[in-house]
Amino acid sequence: MNDMHRESFYEKDIEEKQVDRKVALKLLKYVAPYKFLMAFTVFLLLLIAGLELAGPYLIKIAIDEHLALGQADGFLRIVVIFAAVLAGLFIFRFFQQYLTEYLGQKIMYDLRMDIFKHIQKMEMSFFDKNPTGRILTRVTTDVQALNELLSSGIVTFFGDIFMIAGVAIVMISLNLKLSLVTFSVLILLAAATFIFRKKVRVSFKIIRAKISNMNSFIHEAVTGINTVKLFNREEKNADEFDELNRSYLFQYLKTIFYYSVFFPVVGLISAIAIALIVWYGGGQVIRNLLTLGTLVAFIQYIEKFFHPISDLAEKFGIIQEAVAASERIFTMLELEPKIISAQNPAKISSVRGNIEFENVWFAYDNNNFILKDISFKLKAGKSIAIVGATGSGKTSIINILNRFYDIQKGSIYLDGVNIKKYDLSQLRKHIGVVMQDVFLFSGNILENIRLGNKDISFDSVMQAAKYVNADKFIKMLPDGYETDIKERGQVLSVGQRQLIAFARALVFNPEILLVMDEATSSIDSEIEALIQDALSKIMKDRTTIVIAHRLSTIKHADTIIVLTHGRIVESGTHKELLALKGFYYKLYKYQYRLQA
């Protein structure tokens, strides 16, 4: 998809359009695996329509040819046939309603999985330009609109048209004033509706909770996409989402069962009401006061005429909403990730950690360059601290080294190989990142450290936590490593979350470490000392790039780079830069005064 189409998706929602054949073909891709089930459902609709039209005709025959004439011969046969029609309608309606809804839910299940997996493959600029709420809407609300189209729209549309055409000719010859008789079924219908709503209300409460859980997980996965990509959690997240998605599917199928019983019961109640009218009208026929065959046939057909009309009015709205939703969904699915692995990626047997930036230029919007002609070399096992004012481009260096974004000019090398030639997951597997805003997922501390990787043992997690001084405060929590820390680690302090991040980085044992070392006044002196000790431990013998704020980190780095307006203006050791009395000297003195 070209950039113009991509930008139009970012800037605003797709406007509603007329039905597009291309969209229909894309939707058929998801229907195709269930084509035989779809065909069987349509066949059931045809059977139901035929039985619906046969019922009033049988009643008319029974009245005009038997009751009105007092002819008993053959009447029992008509009654038996009519009873068989009613039984057939009950059975076929049940299976048609259940299978139609089942079909819609299965297709939506597949579509939700495809959307979620596709979202996780997108580059970071996609998430920069698209609000989380919009992405959630694609996976939930828009998909549900398509479900309404499949389960309550297109599938039954032709059945309604056929029913209207079948009864229209009969209605023309009948008196419309008699339609008031149909109100006799309202009491029974109200009772059935009351019972149905009571059952369904509970079920829908559970469904809403399932939807809430699913949306919460999606929101976390999107908000924490940095961490997900850094630790290659795309497939593991998809597995967890599969469980939530499947739980929602099973609960919704339970609700479908109630609907599958309700609608046939409504039909049965209507048939009983008509039978009562036939019984009552029979007396009038015997007294030659009214032709009951015409009366009963009218009541049957008038109900069967206006019900599909009201259905069609509802379906047209569903179709319009679904078309707009499908446009939005398939427009997003057509967006190809801009940052992908090389077709024939370089094989990584081991990583030493030599990093080189060669004349690198980078801009988030392809125009306003954040980094300008950046060049430096970092040998394996050594450390670089990058300092500079806010907006000077420090964080961007970490983003482009991980290939969250691609550079416009220049090259970045890892062990002499351009990072664009590596497989993305392999590249990020060897890079550990400690963010300044530590993202913790809902769940316990153990799972937040190993991020669902069952290959990492509990002993390894505990050793890493001890090494970075996190074990002590973890064991003081109510359930230790099993303590639920809520969304984004709400129960932990800023410093504790930082120590958890150090343990997480260490347990994956990366050869390269990228640290957002942000000093903050919200950390007390004791935690500050623990963080400094943990930081020095995990940096030992690792190639490390530190976005430095703490003076102690700056002083111990092998090399310090000073960025100003996206350019390297100074480079050297702490002592060398102080001796120059330039940008670094002024920055160091300023920070020293603040901490004095």
Residue pairs with C-beta under 8 A, 6 or more apart in sequence:
1 334
1 335
1 336
5 331
5 334
6 335
8 14
9 130
9 331
9 332
9 335
10 129
10 130
13 134
13 328
14 324
14 327
14 328
14 331
15 324
16 320
16 323
16 324
16 327
17 323
17 324
17 327
18 323
19 319
19 323
20 323
20 327
23 323
23 326
23 327
23 330
26 326
26 330
27 146
27 326
30 107
30 110
30 111
31 38
31 107
31 150
33 110
34 103
34 106
34 107
37 99
37 102
37 103
38 103
38 155
40 99
41 96
41 99
41 100
41 103
41 155
42 155
42 158
44 92
44 95
44 96
44 99
45 96
45 155
45 156
45 158
45 159
46 159
46 162
47 88
47 92
48 89
48 92
48 93
48 96
48 159
49 159
49 162
49 163
49 166
51 85
51 88
51 89
51 92
52 89
52 163
52 304
53 163
53 166
53 167
53 304
54 85
55 82
55 85
55 86
55 89
55 271
55 300
56 170
56 296
56 297
56 300
56 301
56 304
57 297
58 78
58 81
58 82
58 85
59 82
59 274
59 278
59 293
59 296
59 297
59 300
60 293
60 294
60 296
60 297
61 78
61 293
62 75
62 78
62 79
62 82
62 278
63 278
63 281
63 282
63 285
63 292
63 293
63 296
64 291
64 293
65 71
65 74
66 72
66 74
66 75
66 78
67 75
67 282
67 285
67 286
67 292
67 293
68 285
68 291
68 292
68 293
86 268
86 271
89 264
89 267
89 271
90 264
90 267
90 268
93 260
93 263
93 264
93 267
94 260
94 261
94 264
97 256
97 259
97 260
97 263
97 264
98 256
98 257
98 260
100 150
100 151
100 152
100 155
100 156
101 151
101 253
101 256
101 259
101 260
102 253
102 256
103 150
103 151
103 155
104 147
104 148
104 150
104 151
105 147
105 151
105 249
105 252
105 253
105 256
106 249
107 146
107 147
107 150
108 143
108 144
108 146
108 147
108 150
109 245
109 246
109 249
111 143
111 146
111 329
112 139
112 143
112 245
113 238
113 241
113 242
113 245
114 333
115 138
115 139
115 143
115 329
115 332
115 333
116 139
116 218
116 221
116 238
116 241
117 234
117 238
118 332
118 333
119 135
119 139
119 221
119 222
120 221
120 225
120 228
120 234
120 237
120 238
121 234
121 337
122 335
122 337
123 337
123 338
123 339
123 404
123 405
124 225
124 226
124 339
124 399
124 404
124 405
125 338
125 364
125 405
126 335
126 337
127 135
127 222
127 225
128 364
132 219
132 222
132 223
135 218
135 222
136 215
136 218
136 219
136 222
138 328
138 329
138 332
139 218
140 211
140 214
140 215
140 218
141 325
142 325
142 326
142 328
142 329
143 325
143 329
145 318
145 321
145 322
145 324
145 325
145 326
146 322
146 325
146 326
146 329
148 318
148 321
148 322
149 318
149 319
149 321
149 322
149 323
149 326
152 314
152 315
152 318
153 315
153 318
153 319
153 322
154 319
156 311
156 315
157 312
157 315
159 308
160 308
160 309
160 311
160 312
160 315
161 308
161 312
163 304
163 305
163 308
164 305
164 308
164 309
164 312
167 301
167 304
167 305
168 305
170 297
170 298
170 301
171 298
171 301
171 302
171 305
174 294
174 297
174 298
174 301
174 302
175 298
176 302
178 295
178 298
178 299
178 302
179 299
179 302
181 277
181 295
181 299
182 299
182 302
182 303
184 273
184 276
184 277
185 269
185 270
185 273
188 269
188 272
188 273
189 266
189 269
189 270
192 262
192 265
192 266
192 269
196 258
196 262
196 265
199 258
200 255
200 258
200 259
203 251
203 254
203 255
203 258
204 255
206 251
207 248
207 251
207 252
207 255
210 244
210 247
210 248
210 251
211 248
213 244
213 247
214 241
214 244
214 245
214 248
216 442
216 487
217 240
217 241
217 244
218 241
220 441
220 442
220 487
221 228
221 237
221 241
223 439
224 439
224 441
226 404
226 433
226 435
226 439
227 233
227 435
227 439
227 441
227 451
228 234
228 237
229 402
229 404
229 428
230 402
230 428
230 431
230 432
230 433
231 428
231 451
231 453
231 504
231 508
232 425
232 428
232 429
233 451
233 452
236 451
236 452
236 453
240 452
270 303
274 296
274 299
274 300
277 295
277 296
277 299
278 292
278 296
281 290
281 292
281 295
281 296
282 292
284 290
284 292
285 291
285 292
285 293
338 406
339 403
339 404
339 405
339 406
339 424
340 424
341 422
341 423
341 424
341 425
342 420
342 421
342 422
342 423
345 421
345 422
345 423
345 426
346 417
346 421
346 422
348 422
348 423
348 426
348 427
348 430
351 414
351 415
351 430
351 511
351 512
352 380
352 415
352 511
353 378
353 380
353 381
353 414
353 415
353 511
353 512
353 542
353 543
354 377
354 378
354 379
354 380
354 413
354 414
354 415
354 416
354 543
355 377
355 378
355 401
355 412
355 413
355 414
355 512
355 543
355 545
356 376
356 377
356 378
356 412
356 413
356 416
357 374
357 375
357 376
357 377
357 397
357 410
357 412
358 375
358 410
358 411
358 412
358 413
359 373
359 374
359 375
359 409
359 410
359 411
360 371
360 373
360 374
360 375
360 400
360 407
360 409
360 410
360 411
360 412
361 369
361 371
361 372
361 373
361 374
361 407
361 408
361 409
361 410
362 369
362 370
362 371
362 374
362 393
362 396
362 400
362 405
362 407
362 408
363 369
363 370
363 408
364 370
364 396
364 405
366 408
369 408
369 566
370 393
370 396
370 566
371 393
371 396
371 397
371 400
371 407
371 566
372 565
372 566
372 567
373 410
373 567
374 393
374 397
374 410
374 566
374 567
374 568
375 410
375 568
376 384
376 559
376 561
376 568
376 571
378 384
378 543
378 545
378 559
379 543
380 511
380 543
381 541
381 542
381 543
382 543
382 544
382 558
382 559
383 539
383 543
383 544
383 545
383 546
383 556
383 557
383 558
383 559
384 544
384 545
384 546
384 557
384 558
384 559
384 560
384 561
385 546
385 548
385 553
385 554
385 557
385 559
385 560
385 561
386 394
386 397
386 545
386 546
386 547
386 548
386 560
386 561
386 563
387 394
387 548
387 549
387 554
387 560
387 561
387 562
387 563
387 584
387 587
388 394
388 562
388 563
388 564
389 564
392 563
392 564
392 565
392 566
393 563
393 566
394 547
394 563
395 516
395 547
396 405
397 545
397 547
398 433
398 514
398 516
398 545
398 547
399 405
400 406
400 407
400 412
401 412
401 419
401 431
401 514
401 545
402 427
402 428
402 431
402 433
402 514
403 419
403 420
403 424
403 427
403 428
406 420
411 418
412 418
412 419
413 419
414 422
414 427
414 512
419 427
429 510
430 510
430 511
430 512
431 510
431 511
431 512
431 513
431 514
432 505
432 506
432 508
432 510
432 512
432 513
432 514
433 505
433 513
433 514
433 515
433 516
434 498
434 501
434 502
434 505
434 513
434 514
434 515
434 516
434 517
434 538
435 501
435 516
436 516
436 517
436 518
436 547
437 516
438 489
438 497
438 498
438 500
438 501
439 488
440 448
440 485
440 488
440 489
440 492
440 497
440 500
441 447
441 448
441 451
441 487
442 484
442 485
442 486
442 487
443 484
443 485
444 479
444 481
444 482
444 483
444 484
444 485
445 474
445 477
445 480
445 481
445 482
445 483
445 485
445 500
446 458
446 461
446 481
446 482
448 485
448 489
448 500
448 504
449 456
449 461
449 464
449 465
449 500
449 503
449 504
449 507
450 456
450 460
450 461
450 504
450 507
451 504
453 508
456 507
456 508
458 481
460 507
461 481
461 503
461 507
462 471
462 481
464 503
464 504
464 506
464 507
465 471
465 474
465 481
465 499
465 503
467 503
467 506
467 534
467 537
467 538
468 499
468 502
468 503
468 506
468 534
468 537
468 538
469 499
469 530
469 531
469 533
469 534
470 496
470 499
470 500
470 502
470 503
470 534
473 496
473 499
474 480
474 481
474 483
477 483
477 491
483 491
484 491
485 491
485 492
489 496
489 497
489 500
492 500
493 522
493 523
493 527
494 520
494 522
494 523
495 522
495 523
495 524
495 527
495 528
495 530
495 531
496 527
498 523
498 527
498 531
499 527
499 530
499 531
499 534
502 531
502 534
502 535
502 538
505 513
505 538
506 538
510 542
511 542
511 543
512 542
512 543
512 544
512 545
513 538
513 539
513 542
513 543
513 544
513 545
514 544
514 545
514 546
514 547
515 535
515 539
515 544
515 545
515 546
515 547
516 547
517 535
517 546
517 547
517 548
517 549
517 550
517 553
518 547
518 549
519 549
519 550
523 531
532 550
532 552
532 553
535 553
536 556
539 546
546 553
546 557
548 554
548 557
548 560
551 588
551 591
551 592
551 595
554 560
554 574
554 588
555 574
556 574
557 573
557 574
558 573
559 571
559 572
559 573
560 570
560 571
560 572
560 573
560 574
560 577
560 584
561 568
561 570
561 571
562 568
562 569
562 570
562 571
562 577
562 582
562 583
562 584
562 587
563 569
564 583
569 582
569 583
570 577
570 580
570 582
570 583
570 584
572 580
577 584
577 585
577 588
578 584
578 585
578 588
